[in-house]
Amino acid sequence: MKKEYSFEELLHKVASYCSISEHCISEVDEKLQKWEVSFADREKIINRMVSEDFINEERYAKAFVKDKFRFNKWGKIKISLALKAKRVDDVVISEALSIIDEGEYEEMLSAILKTKLSSLKYNFEYEKQGKLYRFAQSRGFENNVIECVLRNM
């Protein structure tokens, strides 16, 4: 049997949840749904957390972009799709993606492809290029960036 929480207790739990790490509105909403909070209360809690700056979509999107680019080595397409899945606004996504330096972006892709190349098995040059291209696409990099980096390798 689940414990029933008062509105104030829920506010404190959500504030604590948002203080630990950045969260977007959809993540907080999912958490509240798991706790079986009514729609009206979920809306009130989320609005209060936004007004008190516990939830900030722009800040969340920028942190998400930095983490996924630096640690997971994802491209802009994959990052963008992940943020859209979290129901972050398109304008916020494009603004957050703009923090990635283009030079660093291409260097990251080049390093990933060089690492991948050492483990690739291929018979022909075009087969190698195709495998590297598909690998870069699976990481979410744009076609024009992939072509540029492959040309320079």
Backbone as JSON Lines, residues from 0, in Angstrom:
{"i":0,"aa":"M","n":[0.84,-1.19,0.0],"ca":[0.0,0.0,0.0],"c":[0.88,1.25,0.0]}
{"i":1,"aa":"K","n":[0.57,2.17,-0.92],"ca":[1.36,3.39,-1.04],"c":[0.96,4.42,-0.01]}
{"i":2,"aa":"K","n":[1.97,5.18,0.42],"ca":[1.72,6.24,1.4],"c":[1.1,7.44,0.69]}
{"i":3,"aa":"E","n":[0.13,8.06,1.31],"ca":[-0.48,9.27,0.78],"c":[0.32,10.47,1.28]}
{"i":4,"aa":"Y","n":[0.65,11.37,0.37],"ca":[1.42,12.57,0.71],"c":[0.53,13.79,0.65]}
{"i":5,"aa":"S","n":[0.76,14.73,1.55],"ca":[0.04,16.0,1.49],"c":[0.66,16.85,0.37]}
{"i":6,"aa":"F","n":[-0.03,17.9,0.01],"ca":[0.45,18.79,-1.05],"c":[1.82,19.38,-0.68]}
{"i":7,"aa":"E","n":[1.96,19.81,0.57],"ca":[3.23,20.39,1.04],"c":[4.36,19.36,1.01]}
{"i":8,"aa":"E","n":[4.06,18.12,1.41],"ca":[5.07,17.06,1.37],"c":[5.51,16.81,-0.07]}
{"i":9,"aa":"L","n":[4.57,16.82,-0.98],"ca":[4.89,16.62,-2.39],"c":[5.77,17.75,-2.92]}
{"i":10,"aa":"L","n":[5.46,18.97,-2.51],"ca":[6.29,20.12,-2.92],"c":[7.73,19.94,-2.44]}
{"i":11,"aa":"H","n":[7.9,19.5,-1.2],"ca":[9.24,19.29,-0.66],"c":[9.96,18.15,-1.37]}
{"i":12,"aa":"K","n":[9.23,17.07,-1.66],"ca":[9.84,15.94,-2.36],"c":[10.31,16.34,-3.76]}
{"i":13,"aa":"V","n":[9.47,17.09,-4.47],"ca":[9.82,17.52,-5.82],"c":[10.97,18.53,-5.77]}
{"i":14,"aa":"A","n":[10.95,19.44,-4.82],"ca":[12.05,20.4,-4.68],"c":[13.36,19.68,-4.41]}
{"i":15,"aa":"S","n":[13.31,18.66,-3.59],"ca":[14.51,17.87,-3.29],"c":[14.98,17.13,-4.55]}
{"i":16,"aa":"Y","n":[14.05,16.55,-5.28],"ca":[14.35,15.83,-6.52],"c":[15.01,16.76,-7.54]}
{"i":17,"aa":"C","n":[14.5,17.98,-7.65],"ca":[15.04,18.95,-8.61],"c":[16.35,19.58,-8.12]}
{"i":18,"aa":"S","n":[16.6,19.56,-6.82],"ca":[17.83,20.12,-6.28],"c":[19.02,19.2,-6.51]}
{"i":19,"aa":"I","n":[18.76,17.91,-6.59],"ca":[19.84,16.93,-6.75],"c":[20.47,17.05,-8.13]}
{"i":20,"aa":"S","n":[19.64,17.15,-9.16],"ca":[20.14,17.33,-10.53],"c":[19.09,18.03,-11.37]}
{"i":21,"aa":"E","n":[19.51,18.49,-12.55],"ca":[18.59,19.19,-13.44],"c":[17.52,18.23,-13.96]}
{"i":22,"aa":"H","n":[16.29,18.69,-13.99],"ca":[15.2,17.9,-14.55],"c":[14.3,18.81,-15.37]}
{"i":23,"aa":"C","n":[13.7,18.24,-16.41],"ca":[12.75,19.01,-17.22],"c":[11.33,18.76,-16.7]}
{"i":24,"aa":"I","n":[10.4,19.5,-17.23],"ca":[9.01,19.4,-16.78],"c":[8.46,17.99,-16.97]}
{"i":25,"aa":"S","n":[8.76,17.37,-18.13],"ca":[8.21,16.04,-18.4],"c":[8.74,14.99,-17.42]}
{"i":26,"aa":"E","n":[10.02,15.11,-17.0],"ca":[10.56,14.16,-16.03],"c":[9.89,14.31,-14.67]}
{"i":27,"aa":"V","n":[9.65,15.55,-14.26],"ca":[8.99,15.8,-12.99],"c":[7.55,15.31,-13.05]}
{"i":28,"aa":"D","n":[6.89,15.54,-14.19],"ca":[5.52,15.09,-14.36],"c":[5.44,13.56,-14.28]}
{"i":29,"aa":"E","n":[6.38,12.87,-14.92],"ca":[6.41,11.4,-14.86],"c":[6.6,10.92,-13.42]}
{"i":30,"aa":"K","n":[7.48,11.59,-12.68],"ca":[7.73,11.22,-11.29],"c":[6.45,11.39,-10.47]}
{"i":31,"aa":"L","n":[5.76,12.5,-10.69],"ca":[4.51,12.75,-9.96],"c":[3.44,11.73,-10.34]}
{"i":32,"aa":"Q","n":[3.4,11.32,-11.61],"ca":[2.44,10.3,-12.03],"c":[2.73,8.98,-11.33]}
{"i":33,"aa":"K","n":[4.01,8.64,-11.16],"ca":[4.38,7.41,-10.44],"c":[3.9,7.47,-9.0]}
{"i":34,"aa":"W","n":[3.91,8.65,-8.44],"ca":[3.45,8.83,-7.06],"c":[1.93,8.96,-7.0]}
{"i":35,"aa":"E","n":[1.27,8.8,-8.14],"ca":[-0.2,8.84,-8.27],"c":[-0.8,10.15,-7.78]}
{"i":36,"aa":"V","n":[-0.19,11.24,-8.22],"ca":[-0.68,12.58,-7.88],"c":[-1.7,12.99,-8.94]}
{"i":37,"aa":"S","n":[-2.76,13.64,-8.52],"ca":[-3.81,14.05,-9.47],"c":[-3.28,15.07,-10.47]}
{"i":38,"aa":"F","n":[-3.95,15.18,-11.62],"ca":[-3.52,16.09,-12.68],"c":[-3.48,17.53,-12.18]}
{"i":39,"aa":"A","n":[-4.5,17.95,-11.44],"ca":[-4.56,19.34,-10.94],"c":[-3.39,19.64,-10.0]}
{"i":40,"aa":"D","n":[-3.1,18.7,-9.11],"ca":[-1.98,18.91,-8.18],"c":[-0.64,18.87,-8.92]}
{"i":41,"aa":"R","n":[-0.51,17.98,-9.91],"ca":[0.73,17.93,-10.69],"c":[0.98,19.27,-11.36]}
{"i":42,"aa":"E","n":[-0.07,19.83,-11.93],"ca":[0.05,21.12,-12.61],"c":[0.45,22.23,-11.63]}
{"i":43,"aa":"K","n":[-0.16,22.26,-10.47],"ca":[0.16,23.27,-9.45],"c":[1.61,23.13,-8.99]}
{"i":44,"aa":"I","n":[2.02,21.9,-8.73],"ca":[3.39,21.65,-8.25],"c":[4.41,22.06,-9.3]}
{"i":45,"aa":"I","n":[4.17,21.67,-10.54],"ca":[5.11,22.0,-11.62],"c":[5.18,23.51,-11.81]}
{"i":46,"aa":"N","n":[4.05,24.19,-11.82],"ca":[4.04,25.65,-11.98],"c":[4.8,26.33,-10.84]}
{"i":47,"aa":"R","n":[4.64,25.81,-9.64],"ca":[5.35,26.38,-8.48],"c":[6.86,26.15,-8.62]}
{"i":48,"aa":"M","n":[7.26,24.95,-9.04],"ca":[8.68,24.64,-9.2],"c":[9.31,25.5,-10.31]}
{"i":49,"aa":"V","n":[8.55,25.77,-11.36],"ca":[9.05,26.63,-12.44],"c":[9.18,28.06,-11.93]}
{"i":50,"aa":"S","n":[8.18,28.53,-11.21],"ca":[8.22,29.92,-10.72],"c":[9.34,30.12,-9.7]}
{"i":51,"aa":"E","n":[9.67,29.09,-8.94],"ca":[10.75,29.2,-7.95],"c":[12.1,28.77,-8.55]}
{"i":52,"aa":"D","n":[12.14,28.53,-9.83],"ca":[13.35,28.2,-10.6],"c":[14.01,26.87,-10.19]}
{"i":53,"aa":"F","n":[13.22,25.96,-9.63],"ca":[13.73,24.61,-9.42],"c":[13.76,23.88,-10.76]}
{"i":54,"aa":"I","n":[12.81,24.2,-11.62],"ca":[12.76,23.63,-12.97],"c":[12.98,24.77,-13.95]}
{"i":55,"aa":"N","n":[13.96,24.62,-14.82],"ca":[14.25,25.62,-15.84],"c":[14.63,24.86,-17.11]}
{"i":56,"aa":"E","n":[13.75,24.89,-18.1],"ca":[13.96,24.11,-19.33],"c":[15.23,24.51,-20.06]}
{"i":57,"aa":"E","n":[15.54,25.81,-20.12],"ca":[16.75,26.26,-20.82],"c":[18.01,25.73,-20.14]}
{"i":58,"aa":"R","n":[18.04,25.86,-18.83],"ca":[19.18,25.38,-18.06],"c":[19.33,23.86,-18.21]}
{"i":59,"aa":"Y","n":[18.18,23.16,-18.16],"ca":[18.19,21.7,-18.32],"c":[18.73,21.31,-19.69]}
{"i":60,"aa":"A","n":[18.24,21.97,-20.75],"ca":[18.64,21.64,-22.11],"c":[20.14,21.86,-22.31]}
{"i":61,"aa":"K","n":[20.66,22.96,-21.78],"ca":[22.1,23.23,-21.92],"c":[22.94,22.19,-21.18]}
{"i":62,"aa":"A","n":[22.53,21.82,-20.0],"ca":[23.25,20.8,-19.23],"c":[23.18,19.45,-19.95]}
{"i":63,"aa":"F","n":[22.02,19.13,-20.5],"ca":[21.82,17.88,-21.22],"c":[22.73,17.82,-22.44]}
{"i":64,"aa":"V","n":[22.77,18.92,-23.21],"ca":[23.62,18.98,-24.4],"c":[25.09,18.8,-24.03]}
{"i":65,"aa":"K","n":[25.55,19.53,-23.02],"ca":[26.95,19.41,-22.58],"c":[27.29,17.98,-22.19]}
{"i":66,"aa":"D","n":[26.44,17.37,-21.38],"ca":[26.71,16.01,-20.89],"c":[26.71,14.99,-22.02]}
{"i":67,"aa":"K","n":[25.71,15.03,-22.87],"ca":[25.61,14.03,-23.94],"c":[26.72,14.21,-24.97]}
{"i":68,"aa":"F","n":[27.15,15.44,-25.2],"ca":[28.23,15.68,-26.16],"c":[29.57,15.25,-25.57]}
{"i":69,"aa":"R","n":[29.85,15.7,-24.36],"ca":[31.17,15.42,-23.77],"c":[31.35,13.97,-23.32]}
{"i":70,"aa":"F","n":[30.35,13.42,-22.66],"ca":[30.51,12.11,-22.05],"c":[30.03,10.96,-22.94]}
{"i":71,"aa":"N","n":[28.89,11.15,-23.6],"ca":[28.35,10.07,-24.46],"c":[28.83,10.18,-25.9]}
{"i":72,"aa":"K","n":[29.41,11.34,-26.24],"ca":[29.92,11.61,-27.59],"c":[28.81,11.48,-28.65]}
{"i":73,"aa":"W","n":[27.67,12.08,-28.34],"ca":[26.54,12.09,-29.26],"c":[26.64,13.3,-30.18]}
{"i":74,"aa":"G","n":[26.08,13.15,-31.39],"ca":[25.97,14.26,-32.32],"c":[24.72,15.07,-32.05]}
{"i":75,"aa":"K","n":[24.59,16.18,-32.78],"ca":[23.47,17.1,-32.56],"c":[22.12,16.47,-32.87]}
{"i":76,"aa":"I","n":[22.05,15.62,-33.88],"ca":[20.77,15.0,-34.25],"c":[20.26,14.12,-33.11]}
{"i":77,"aa":"K","n":[21.12,13.28,-32.57],"ca":[20.72,12.37,-31.5],"c":[20.35,13.14,-30.23]}
{"i":78,"aa":"I","n":[21.1,14.19,-29.93],"ca":[20.8,15.02,-28.75],"c":[19.44,15.69,-28.93]}
{"i":79,"aa":"S","n":[19.22,16.23,-30.12],"ca":[17.97,16.92,-30.42],"c":[16.77,15.97,-30.28]}
{"i":80,"aa":"L","n":[16.9,14.77,-30.81],"ca":[15.8,13.8,-30.71],"c":[15.54,13.38,-29.27]}
{"i":81,"aa":"A","n":[16.6,13.24,-28.48],"ca":[16.43,12.89,-27.07],"c":[15.69,14.0,-26.32]}
{"i":82,"aa":"L","n":[16.03,15.25,-26.62],"ca":[15.35,16.37,-25.96],"c":[13.89,16.48,-26.43]}
{"i":83,"aa":"K","n":[13.64,16.2,-27.7],"ca":[12.25,16.22,-28.19],"c":[11.44,15.13,-27.51]}
{"i":84,"aa":"A","n":[12.06,13.98,-27.25],"ca":[11.37,12.9,-26.55],"c":[10.99,13.32,-25.13]}
{"i":85,"aa":"K","n":[11.74,14.26,-24.57],"ca":[11.44,14.78,-23.24],"c":[10.53,16.0,-23.3]}
{"i":86,"aa":"R","n":[9.98,16.26,-24.48],"ca":[9.02,17.34,-24.74],"c":[9.58,18.73,-24.44]}
{"i":87,"aa":"V","n":[10.86,18.93,-24.76],"ca":[11.48,20.25,-24.63],"c":[11.18,21.02,-25.91]}
{"i":88,"aa":"D","n":[10.89,22.3,-25.8],"ca":[10.53,23.16,-26.93],"c":[11.66,23.24,-27.96]}
{"i":89,"aa":"D","n":[11.31,23.29,-29.25],"ca":[12.29,23.33,-30.34],"c":[13.22,24.54,-30.26]}
{"i":90,"aa":"V","n":[12.69,25.68,-29.87],"ca":[13.5,26.89,-29.75],"c":[14.56,26.71,-28.66]}
{"i":91,"aa":"V","n":[14.17,26.12,-27.56],"ca":[15.09,25.86,-26.45],"c":[16.17,24.86,-26.9]}
{"i":92,"aa":"I","n":[15.77,23.86,-27.66],"ca":[16.72,22.85,-28.16],"c":[17.76,23.5,-29.06]}
{"i":93,"aa":"S","n":[17.32,24.29,-30.03],"ca":[18.27,24.91,-30.96],"c":[19.21,25.88,-30.23]}
{"i":94,"aa":"E","n":[18.69,26.58,-29.24],"ca":[19.52,27.49,-28.45],"c":[20.57,26.7,-27.66]}
{"i":95,"aa":"A","n":[20.16,25.58,-27.09],"ca":[21.09,24.76,-26.3],"c":[22.15,24.11,-27.2]}
{"i":96,"aa":"L","n":[21.77,23.68,-28.4],"ca":[22.72,23.06,-29.32],"c":[23.77,24.06,-29.81]}
{"i":97,"aa":"S","n":[23.43,25.34,-29.78],"ca":[24.36,26.35,-30.26],"c":[25.58,26.52,-29.34]}
{"i":98,"aa":"I","n":[25.54,25.95,-28.15],"ca":[26.69,26.07,-27.24],"c":[27.84,25.14,-27.65]}
{"i":99,"aa":"I","n":[27.57,24.19,-28.55],"ca":[28.62,23.28,-29.0],"c":[29.5,24.0,-30.01]}
{"i":100,"aa":"D","n":[30.79,24.04,-29.75],"ca":[31.75,24.66,-30.65],"c":[31.95,23.76,-31.87]}
{"i":101,"aa":"E","n":[31.84,24.35,-33.08],"ca":[31.93,23.56,-34.31],"c":[33.28,22.86,-34.48]}
{"i":102,"aa":"G","n":[34.35,23.53,-34.12],"ca":[35.68,22.92,-34.22],"c":[35.81,21.72,-33.3]}
{"i":103,"aa":"E","n":[35.34,21.89,-32.08],"ca":[35.38,20.81,-31.1],"c":[34.47,19.65,-31.55]}
{"i":104,"aa":"Y","n":[33.36,20.01,-32.18],"ca":[32.39,19.03,-32.68],"c":[33.05,18.12,-33.73]}
{"i":105,"aa":"E","n":[33.75,18.74,-34.69],"ca":[34.42,17.97,-35.73],"c":[35.59,17.16,-35.17]}
{"i":106,"aa":"E","n":[36.33,17.74,-34.21],"ca":[37.43,17.01,-33.57],"c":[36.91,15.77,-32.84]}
{"i":107,"aa":"M","n":[35.78,15.92,-32.17],"ca":[35.18,14.79,-31.44],"c":[34.83,13.68,-32.42]}
{"i":108,"aa":"L","n":[34.19,14.04,-33.53],"ca":[33.81,13.03,-34.52],"c":[35.04,12.37,-35.11]}
{"i":109,"aa":"S","n":[36.06,13.14,-35.4],"ca":[37.31,12.59,-35.94],"c":[37.93,11.59,-34.97]}
{"i":110,"aa":"A","n":[37.96,11.93,-33.71],"ca":[38.53,11.04,-32.7],"c":[37.72,9.75,-32.57]}
{"i":111,"aa":"I","n":[36.4,9.88,-32.61],"ca":[35.52,8.7,-32.52],"c":[35.76,7.78,-33.71]}
{"i":112,"aa":"L","n":[35.84,8.38,-34.9],"ca":[36.02,7.57,-36.12],"c":[37.39,6.9,-36.16]}
{"i":113,"aa":"K","n":[38.42,7.59,-35.67],"ca":[39.76,6.98,-35.63],"c":[39.78,5.79,-34.68]}
{"i":114,"aa":"T","n":[39.1,5.92,-33.56],"ca":[39.0,4.81,-32.61],"c":[38.23,3.64,-33.23]}
{"i":115,"aa":"K","n":[37.14,3.96,-33.91],"ca":[36.33,2.92,-34.55],"c":[37.11,2.22,-35.65]}
{"i":116,"aa":"L","n":[37.91,2.98,-36.38],"ca":[38.68,2.43,-37.5],"c":[39.62,1.32,-37.05]}
{"i":117,"aa":"S","n":[40.17,1.44,-35.85],"ca":[41.11,0.42,-35.37],"c":[40.43,-0.93,-35.13]}
{"i":118,"aa":"S","n":[39.12,-0.94,-34.93],"ca":[38.42,-2.2,-34.68],"c":[37.62,-2.69,-35.89]}
{"i":119,"aa":"L","n":[37.69,-1.96,-37.01],"ca":[36.91,-2.32,-38.2],"c":[37.58,-3.41,-39.01]}
{"i":120,"aa":"K","n":[36.73,-4.28,-39.56],"ca":[37.22,-5.28,-40.51],"c":[36.58,-4.96,-41.86]}
{"i":121,"aa":"Y","n":[37.42,-4.81,-42.9],"ca":[36.89,-4.47,-44.22],"c":[37.84,-4.98,-45.29]}
{"i":122,"aa":"N","n":[37.27,-5.18,-46.48],"ca":[38.07,-5.67,-47.62],"c":[38.41,-4.56,-48.6]}
{"i":123,"aa":"F","n":[37.53,-3.58,-48.73],"ca":[37.71,-2.53,-49.71],"c":[37.58,-1.16,-49.04]}
{"i":124,"aa":"E","n":[38.19,-0.17,-49.68],"ca":[38.17,1.2,-49.13],"c":[36.74,1.74,-49.0]}
{"i":125,"aa":"Y","n":[35.89,1.5,-50.02],"ca":[34.52,2.03,-49.95],"c":[33.72,1.33,-48.85]}
{"i":126,"aa":"E","n":[34.06,0.07,-48.55],"ca":[33.39,-0.64,-47.47],"c":[33.76,0.01,-46.11]}
{"i":127,"aa":"K","n":[35.03,0.37,-45.96],"ca":[35.49,1.06,-44.75],"c":[34.76,2.39,-44.59]}
{"i":128,"aa":"Q","n":[34.71,3.16,-45.7],"ca":[34.04,4.47,-45.66],"c":[32.56,4.32,-45.27]}
{"i":129,"aa":"G","n":[31.9,3.32,-45.85],"ca":[30.48,3.09,-45.56],"c":[30.24,2.74,-44.1]}
{"i":130,"aa":"K","n":[31.11,1.88,-43.56],"ca":[30.95,1.49,-42.15],"c":[31.19,2.67,-41.22]}
{"i":131,"aa":"L","n":[32.2,3.47,-41.51],"ca":[32.47,4.66,-40.69],"c":[31.32,5.66,-40.78]}
{"i":132,"aa":"Y","n":[30.79,5.83,-42.0],"ca":[29.69,6.77,-42.23],"c":[28.45,6.35,-41.42]}
{"i":133,"aa":"R","n":[28.1,5.06,-41.51],"ca":[26.93,4.56,-40.78],"c":[27.13,4.67,-39.27]}
{"i":134,"aa":"F","n":[28.35,4.41,-38.82],"ca":[28.64,4.51,-37.39],"c":[28.45,5.95,-36.91]}
{"i":135,"aa":"A","n":[28.97,6.9,-37.69],"ca":[28.83,8.32,-37.32],"c":[27.36,8.74,-37.34]}
{"i":136,"aa":"Q","n":[26.6,8.23,-38.3],"ca":[25.17,8.54,-38.35],"c":[24.45,7.97,-37.12]}
{"i":137,"aa":"S","n":[24.84,6.78,-36.7],"ca":[24.2,6.18,-35.53],"c":[24.49,6.97,-34.26]}
{"i":138,"aa":"R","n":[25.58,7.72,-34.25],"ca":[25.92,8.57,-33.12],"c":[25.22,9.92,-33.21]}
{"i":139,"aa":"G","n":[24.51,10.19,-34.3],"ca":[23.72,11.41,-34.41],"c":[24.42,12.58,-35.05]}
{"i":140,"aa":"F","n":[25.48,12.34,-35.82],"ca":[26.18,13.43,-36.49],"c":[25.54,13.68,-37.85]}
{"i":141,"aa":"E","n":[25.59,14.94,-38.3],"ca":[24.99,15.35,-39.55],"c":[25.84,14.87,-40.73]}
{"i":142,"aa":"N","n":[25.16,14.63,-41.87],"ca":[25.83,14.1,-43.06],"c":[26.98,14.99,-43.54]}
{"i":143,"aa":"N","n":[26.75,16.3,-43.59],"ca":[27.79,17.2,-44.1],"c":[29.03,17.2,-43.2]}
{"i":144,"aa":"V","n":[28.84,17.08,-41.9],"ca":[29.97,17.03,-40.96],"c":[30.72,15.71,-41.13]}
{"i":145,"aa":"I","n":[29.98,14.62,-41.3],"ca":[30.6,13.31,-41.49],"c":[31.45,13.3,-42.75]}
{"i":146,"aa":"E","n":[30.89,13.82,-43.84],"ca":[31.62,13.86,-45.11],"c":[32.9,14.68,-44.98]}
{"i":147,"aa":"C","n":[32.81,15.82,-44.34],"ca":[33.98,16.69,-44.14],"c":[35.07,15.97,-43.34]}
{"i":148,"aa":"V","n":[34.68,15.34,-42.25],"ca":[35.65,14.66,-41.4],"c":[36.27,13.45,-42.12]}
{"i":149,"aa":"L","n":[35.44,12.69,-42.83],"ca":[35.98,11.53,-43.56],"c":[36.94,11.95,-44.66]}
{"i":150,"aa":"R","n":[36.66,13.07,-45.3],"ca":[37.56,13.58,-46.35],"c":[38.92,13.95,-45.77]}
{"i":151,"aa":"N","n":[38.91,14.49,-44.55],"ca":[40.15,14.95,-43.91],"c":[40.93,13.85,-43.21]}
{"i":152,"aa":"M","n":[40.35,12.66,-43.09],"ca":[41.03,11.55,-42.4],"c":[42.07,10.9,-43.31]}
